Amino acid sequence: MGLLAKITPSSNVQVGRPLADRIEVAVPSIAAIAARGASHLPAPVRRRALISALARAEGAFNRGDYEAVFALFTNATRYVPPPALSTTPISGRAAILEFWHSIGARFRNSTIENLSLDEAAPERFTRTLRLTHQTEDSEISYVIRQVTKLHHGRVVSQVNEQID
């Protein structure tokens, strides 16, 4: 299958997914090369690129497109979910996706809001974000600090720590 066929909307790719997200989901190795290249940019440029990528991730999460959010996670990624949802670490992209799909089924709506990018080192970044989950009759909202470690442009670890 050619690259164009992989990134063209079909039954397994959400229509309305931005082109950059379609590429990331269909061919994560290309996205990882771009991420690895960005890690070598001067710090101010790397920071702007990361802010842009995190804004895309925010959009993907808010539309429930977990495949786009976690496209660069590996089969061995170590993930610590937000403590308000679980205190059990998860290993691997498939298990992380399963976790978030179960959260999507549990809540009518889940959103994130990027509050700040606190650190943007070449293979590690830290951000602060607000998560909100709604059911028909209740809402929980909390702020977390998220530390993400990268290796060759792929996420190898992400730890979420509640701070409010």
C-alpha atoms as an extended CHARMM CRD file, in Angstrom:
* protein
*
       164  EXT
         1         1  MET       CA              0.0000000000        0.0000000000        0.0000000000  PROA      1               0.0000000000
         2         2  GLY       CA              1.3980000000        3.4030000000       -0.9570000000  PROA      2               0.0000000000
         3         3  LEU       CA              1.8270000000        6.3440000000        1.3740000000  PROA      3               0.0000000000
         4         4  LEU       CA             -1.0670000000        8.2670000000       -0.2100000000  PROA      4               0.0000000000
         5         5  ALA       CA             -3.4300000000        5.3530000000        0.3970000000  PROA      5               0.0000000000
         6         6  LYS       CA             -2.3140000000        5.1850000000        4.0350000000  PROA      6               0.0000000000
         7         7  ILE       CA             -3.0590000000        8.8520000000        4.7390000000  PROA      7               0.0000000000
         8         8  THR       CA             -6.2910000000        9.1340000000        2.7530000000  PROA      8               0.0000000000
         9         9  PRO       CA             -9.3620000000        9.0320000000        5.0180000000  PROA      9               0.0000000000
        10        10  SER       CA            -10.9200000000        5.5780000000        5.1490000000  PROA      10              0.0000000000
        11        11  SER       CA            -12.8960000000        3.4850000000        7.5830000000  PROA      11              0.0000000000
        12        12  ASN       CA             -9.8740000000        3.1390000000        9.8760000000  PROA      12              0.0000000000
        13        13  VAL       CA             -8.8840000000        6.8150000000        9.8000000000  PROA      13              0.0000000000
        14        14  GLN       CA            -11.2300000000        9.4790000000       11.1020000000  PROA      14              0.0000000000
        15        15  VAL       CA            -12.5210000000       11.8700000000        8.4920000000  PROA      15              0.0000000000
        16        16  GLY       CA            -11.7330000000       15.3560000000        9.7560000000  PROA      16              0.0000000000
        17        17  ARG       CA             -8.3700000000       14.3020000000       11.1740000000  PROA      17              0.0000000000
        18        18  PRO       CA             -5.8000000000       16.9370000000       10.1100000000  PROA      18              0.0000000000
        19        19  LEU       CA             -3.2400000000       15.8280000000        7.5320000000  PROA      19              0.0000000000
        20        20  ALA       CA             -0.3350000000       15.9430000000       10.0220000000  PROA      20              0.0000000000
        21        21  ASP       CA             -2.2680000000       13.6410000000       12.3760000000  PROA      21              0.0000000000
        22        22  ARG       CA             -3.1790000000       11.2830000000        9.5080000000  PROA      22              0.0000000000
        23        23  ILE       CA              0.4930000000       10.9780000000        8.5970000000  PROA      23              0.0000000000
        24        24  GLU       CA              1.4880000000       10.4320000000       12.2370000000  PROA      24              0.0000000000
        25        25  VAL       CA             -1.0870000000        7.6450000000       12.6570000000  PROA      25              0.0000000000
        26        26  ALA       CA             -0.4820000000        5.9790000000        9.2880000000  PROA      26              0.0000000000
        27        27  VAL       CA              3.3150000000        6.2120000000        9.2260000000  PROA      27              0.0000000000
        28        28  PRO       CA              4.6160000000        6.9460000000       12.7320000000  PROA      28              0.0000000000
        29        29  SER       CA              8.1890000000        6.2440000000       11.6340000000  PROA      29              0.0000000000
        30        30  ILE       CA              8.1150000000        9.3550000000        9.4110000000  PROA      30              0.0000000000
        31        31  ALA       CA              6.7120000000       11.4490000000       12.2620000000  PROA      31              0.0000000000
        32        32  ALA       CA              9.4280000000       10.0570000000       14.5540000000  PROA      32              0.0000000000
        33        33  ILE       CA             12.1150000000       11.1380000000       12.0750000000  PROA      33              0.0000000000
        34        34  ALA       CA             10.6370000000       14.6480000000       12.0790000000  PROA      34              0.0000000000
        35        35  ALA       CA             10.5120000000       14.6690000000       15.8980000000  PROA      35              0.0000000000
        36        36  ARG       CA             14.0950000000       13.4510000000       16.0850000000  PROA      36              0.0000000000
        37        37  GLY       CA             15.1330000000       16.2000000000       13.6570000000  PROA      37              0.0000000000
        38        38  ALA       CA             13.3310000000       18.8160000000       15.7330000000  PROA      38              0.0000000000
        39        39  SER       CA             15.3190000000       17.7370000000       18.7870000000  PROA      39              0.0000000000
        40        40  HSD       CA             18.4510000000       19.1150000000       17.0850000000  PROA      40              0.0000000000
        41        41  LEU       CA             16.9760000000       22.5500000000       16.4300000000  PROA      41              0.0000000000
        42        42  PRO       CA             18.0260000000       25.5950000000       18.4540000000  PROA      42              0.0000000000
        43        43  ALA       CA             16.1320000000       25.7230000000       21.7610000000  PROA      43              0.0000000000
        44        44  PRO       CA             13.7050000000       28.5540000000       20.8370000000  PROA      44              0.0000000000
        45        45  VAL       CA             12.7710000000       26.8800000000       17.5300000000  PROA      45              0.0000000000
        46        46  ARG       CA             12.4630000000       23.4570000000       19.2100000000  PROA      46              0.0000000000
        47        47  ARG       CA             10.1650000000       24.9990000000       21.8330000000  PROA      47              0.0000000000
        48        48  ARG       CA              7.8830000000       26.5300000000       19.1680000000  PROA      48              0.0000000000
        49        49  ALA       CA              7.7480000000       23.2170000000       17.2850000000  PROA      49              0.0000000000
        50        50  LEU       CA              6.8710000000       21.3740000000       20.4830000000  PROA      50              0.0000000000
        51        51  ILE       CA              4.1480000000       23.8900000000       21.3910000000  PROA      51              0.0000000000
        52        52  SER       CA              2.6580000000       23.3670000000       17.9330000000  PROA      52              0.0000000000
        53        53  ALA       CA              2.7800000000       19.5650000000       18.2960000000  PROA      53              0.0000000000
        54        54  LEU       CA              1.1790000000       19.7580000000       21.7420000000  PROA      54              0.0000000000
        55        55  ALA       CA             -1.6020000000       21.9760000000       20.3480000000  PROA      55              0.0000000000
        56        56  ARG       CA             -2.2880000000       19.2780000000       17.7230000000  PROA      56              0.0000000000
        57        57  ALA       CA             -2.3200000000       16.6380000000       20.4830000000  PROA      57              0.0000000000
        58        58  GLU       CA             -4.7670000000       18.7740000000       22.4770000000  PROA      58              0.0000000000
        59        59  GLY       CA             -7.0660000000       18.9610000000       19.4480000000  PROA      59              0.0000000000
        60        60  ALA       CA             -6.8080000000       15.2180000000       18.8430000000  PROA      60              0.0000000000
        61        61  PHE       CA             -7.5340000000       14.3880000000       22.4910000000  PROA      61              0.0000000000
        62        62  ASN       CA            -10.4910000000       16.7700000000       22.6020000000  PROA      62              0.0000000000
        63        63  ARG       CA            -12.0780000000       15.0730000000       19.5830000000  PROA      63              0.0000000000
        64        64  GLY       CA            -11.4310000000       11.6290000000       21.1150000000  PROA      64              0.0000000000
        65        65  ASP       CA             -8.7750000000       10.6850000000       18.5500000000  PROA      65              0.0000000000
        66        66  TYR       CA             -6.5420000000        8.6810000000       20.8790000000  PROA      66              0.0000000000
        67        67  GLU       CA             -4.7900000000        6.9500000000       17.9600000000  PROA      67              0.0000000000
        68        68  ALA       CA             -3.3890000000       10.3530000000       16.9340000000  PROA      68              0.0000000000
        69        69  VAL       CA             -2.5270000000       11.3450000000       20.5160000000  PROA      69              0.0000000000
        70        70  PHE       CA             -0.5530000000        8.1540000000       21.1350000000  PROA      70              0.0000000000
        71        71  ALA       CA              0.8160000000        7.5390000000       17.6180000000  PROA      71              0.0000000000
        72        72  LEU       CA              4.4390000000        8.0550000000       18.6760000000  PROA      72              0.0000000000
        73        73  PHE       CA              4.2080000000        5.8190000000       21.7450000000  PROA      73              0.0000000000
        74        74  THR       CA              6.0850000000        2.5290000000       21.4410000000  PROA      74              0.0000000000
        75        75  ASN       CA              5.0870000000       -1.0230000000       22.2670000000  PROA      75              0.0000000000
        76        76  ALA       CA              7.2860000000       -0.6690000000       25.3620000000  PROA      76              0.0000000000
        77        77  THR       CA              6.2950000000        2.8350000000       26.5060000000  PROA      77              0.0000000000
        78        78  ARG       CA              6.0020000000        3.1320000000       30.2850000000  PROA      78              0.0000000000
        79        79  TYR       CA              2.9230000000        5.2260000000       31.0720000000  PROA      79              0.0000000000
        80        80  VAL       CA              1.6690000000        6.4710000000       34.4150000000  PROA      80              0.0000000000
        81        81  PRO       CA             -1.9160000000        7.7250000000       33.9770000000  PROA      81              0.0000000000
        82        82  PRO       CA             -3.3170000000       10.7850000000       35.7090000000  PROA      82              0.0000000000
        83        83  PRO       CA             -3.8040000000        9.7730000000       39.3720000000  PROA      83              0.0000000000
        84        84  ALA       CA             -7.4590000000       10.8660000000       39.3150000000  PROA      84              0.0000000000
        85        85  LEU       CA             -8.0890000000        8.0360000000       36.8260000000  PROA      85              0.0000000000
        86        86  SER       CA             -5.6960000000        5.2860000000       37.9130000000  PROA      86              0.0000000000
        87        87  THR       CA             -2.5900000000        4.7010000000       39.9980000000  PROA      87              0.0000000000
        88        88  THR       CA             -1.5350000000        1.6070000000       38.0580000000  PROA      88              0.0000000000
        89        89  PRO       CA              1.3180000000        2.0760000000       35.5360000000  PROA      89              0.0000000000
        90        90  ILE       CA              0.6550000000        0.7990000000       32.0120000000  PROA      90              0.0000000000
        91        91  SER       CA              3.1450000000       -0.6450000000       29.5260000000  PROA      91              0.0000000000
        92        92  GLY       CA              2.8380000000       -0.4430000000       25.7600000000  PROA      92              0.0000000000
        93        93  ARG       CA              0.8940000000        1.5840000000       23.2300000000  PROA      93              0.0000000000
        94        94  ALA       CA             -1.9280000000       -0.9630000000       22.8390000000  PROA      94              0.0000000000
        95        95  ALA       CA             -2.6080000000       -1.0460000000       26.5970000000  PROA      95              0.0000000000
        96        96  ILE       CA             -2.4520000000        2.7640000000       26.7760000000  PROA      96              0.0000000000
        97        97  LEU       CA             -4.9730000000        3.0410000000       23.9500000000  PROA      97              0.0000000000
        98        98  GLU       CA             -7.2190000000        0.4810000000       25.6500000000  PROA      98              0.0000000000
        99        99  PHE       CA             -7.0420000000        2.5180000000       28.8790000000  PROA      99              0.0000000000
       100       100  TRP       CA             -8.0450000000        5.7640000000       27.1390000000  PROA      100             0.0000000000
       101       101  HSD       CA            -10.8120000000        4.0970000000       25.1320000000  PROA      101             0.0000000000
       102       102  SER       CA            -12.2240000000        2.8130000000       28.4430000000  PROA      102             0.0000000000
       103       103  ILE       CA            -12.0600000000        6.3710000000       29.8280000000  PROA      103             0.0000000000
       104       104  GLY       CA            -13.8530000000        7.5710000000       26.7000000000  PROA      104             0.0000000000
       105       105  ALA       CA            -16.5990000000        5.0180000000       27.3490000000  PROA      105             0.0000000000
       106       106  ARG       CA            -16.8550000000        5.9960000000       31.0160000000  PROA      106             0.0000000000
       107       107  PHE       CA            -17.2110000000        9.7520000000       30.4300000000  PROA      107             0.0000000000
       108       108  ARG       CA            -19.4850000000       11.5710000000       27.9950000000  PROA      108             0.0000000000
       109       109  ASN       CA            -16.7250000000       14.0790000000       27.3200000000  PROA      109             0.0000000000
       110       110  SER       CA            -13.0160000000       14.3550000000       28.1860000000  PROA      110             0.0000000000
       111       111  THR       CA            -10.8760000000       17.3520000000       27.3200000000  PROA      111             0.0000000000
       112       112  ILE       CA             -7.3950000000       18.6630000000       27.9480000000  PROA      112             0.0000000000
       113       113  GLU       CA             -6.1520000000       22.2180000000       27.9900000000  PROA      113             0.0000000000
       114       114  ASN       CA             -2.4400000000       22.8840000000       27.6400000000  PROA      114             0.0000000000
       115       115  LEU       CA             -1.5230000000       25.3970000000       30.3510000000  PROA      115             0.0000000000
       116       116  SER       CA              2.2450000000       25.6380000000       29.9420000000  PROA      116             0.0000000000
       117       117  LEU       CA              5.3210000000       24.0330000000       28.4730000000  PROA      117             0.0000000000
       118       118  ASP       CA              7.6930000000       24.0000000000       31.4150000000  PROA      118             0.0000000000
       119       119  GLU       CA             10.7420000000       22.2730000000       29.9300000000  PROA      119             0.0000000000
       120       120  ALA       CA             11.7070000000       21.5050000000       26.3470000000  PROA      120             0.0000000000
       121       121  ALA       CA             14.9890000000       19.5790000000       26.3270000000  PROA      121             0.0000000000
       122       122  PRO       CA             15.9470000000       17.5690000000       23.2180000000  PROA      122             0.0000000000
       123       123  GLU       CA             14.6970000000       14.2180000000       24.5710000000  PROA      123             0.0000000000
       124       124  ARG       CA             12.4310000000       15.2860000000       27.4220000000  PROA      124             0.0000000000
       125       125  PHE       CA              9.6750000000       17.7940000000       27.9440000000  PROA      125             0.0000000000
       126       126  THR       CA              7.4630000000       18.7540000000       30.8330000000  PROA      126             0.0000000000
       127       127  ARG       CA              4.1120000000       20.4300000000       30.5010000000  PROA      127             0.0000000000
       128       128  THR       CA              1.2240000000       21.4050000000       32.7260000000  PROA      128             0.0000000000
       129       129  LEU       CA             -2.3160000000       20.7210000000       31.5900000000  PROA      129             0.0000000000
       130       130  ARG       CA             -5.8830000000       20.6310000000       32.8430000000  PROA      130             0.0000000000
       131       131  LEU       CA             -8.0340000000       17.5750000000       32.2360000000  PROA      131             0.0000000000
       132       132  THR       CA            -11.8050000000       17.6310000000       32.5310000000  PROA      132             0.0000000000
       133       133  HSD       CA            -14.0890000000       14.5940000000       32.3740000000  PROA      133             0.0000000000
       134       134  GLN       CA            -17.8770000000       14.8580000000       32.2810000000  PROA      134             0.0000000000
       135       135  THR       CA            -20.6700000000       12.3750000000       32.7800000000  PROA      135             0.0000000000
       136       136  GLU       CA            -24.3290000000       13.2060000000       32.3890000000  PROA      136             0.0000000000
       137       137  ASP       CA            -24.5300000000       14.5350000000       35.9480000000  PROA      137             0.0000000000
       138       138  SER       CA            -21.0070000000       15.2690000000       37.1730000000  PROA      138             0.0000000000
       139       139  GLU       CA            -17.6290000000       16.6720000000       36.2350000000  PROA      139             0.0000000000
       140       140  ILE       CA            -14.1000000000       16.2250000000       37.5040000000  PROA      140             0.0000000000
       141       141  SER       CA            -11.3310000000       18.6380000000       36.6170000000  PROA      141             0.0000000000
       142       142  TYR       CA             -7.7190000000       18.5700000000       37.7320000000  PROA      142             0.0000000000
       143       143  VAL       CA             -4.2890000000       19.8590000000       36.7860000000  PROA      143             0.0000000000
       144       144  ILE       CA             -1.3380000000       17.5730000000       36.1030000000  PROA      144             0.0000000000
       145       145  ARG       CA              2.3370000000       17.9170000000       35.3690000000  PROA      145             0.0000000000
       146       146  GLN       CA              3.3190000000       15.5480000000       32.5880000000  PROA      146             0.0000000000
       147       147  VAL       CA              6.9080000000       14.4620000000       32.0040000000  PROA      147             0.0000000000
       148       148  THR       CA              7.5560000000       12.8490000000       28.6240000000  PROA      148             0.0000000000
       149       149  LYS       CA             10.8150000000       11.1750000000       27.6100000000  PROA      149             0.0000000000
       150       150  LEU       CA             11.6930000000       10.5400000000       23.9720000000  PROA      150             0.0000000000
       151       151  HSD       CA             14.1700000000        8.2470000000       22.2570000000  PROA      151             0.0000000000
       152       152  HSD       CA             14.7500000000        8.5750000000       18.5110000000  PROA      152             0.0000000000
       153       153  GLY       CA             11.5800000000       10.6610000000       18.2170000000  PROA      153             0.0000000000
       154       154  ARG       CA              9.3350000000        8.1040000000       19.9450000000  PROA      154             0.0000000000
       155       155  VAL       CA              7.7530000000        8.3750000000       23.4000000000  PROA      155             0.0000000000
       156       156  VAL       CA              9.3570000000        5.8470000000       25.7480000000  PROA      156             0.0000000000
       157       157  SER       CA              7.9690000000        7.1850000000       29.0370000000  PROA      157             0.0000000000
       158       158  GLN       CA              5.2000000000        9.4960000000       30.1450000000  PROA      158             0.0000000000
       159       159  VAL       CA              4.4200000000       10.1520000000       33.7920000000  PROA      159             0.0000000000
       160       160  ASN       CA              1.4310000000       12.2100000000       34.9390000000  PROA      160             0.0000000000
       161       161  GLU       CA              1.4540000000       13.7460000000       38.4010000000  PROA      161             0.0000000000
       162       162  GLN       CA             -1.5750000000       15.5570000000       39.8080000000  PROA      162             0.0000000000
       163       163  ILE       CA             -0.7050000000       18.9880000000       41.1730000000  PROA      163             0.0000000000
       164       164  ASP       CA             -4.0980000000       20.3650000000       42.1670000000  PROA      164             0.0000000000
